[in-house]
Amino acid sequence: MPDIECGGFGGGWGIAFLVFLILILLVVGFSVGGWF
């Protein structure tokens, strides 16, 4: 998996990481009271 050498944002790892962060933000936002 050479994508790891590119900082993680060059392939599937970067996409998975961004999706994971978005899900965390959504969960935190809804649990706190809803930013959205």
Helices and strands as residue ranges (DSSP letters): G 2-6, H 12-32
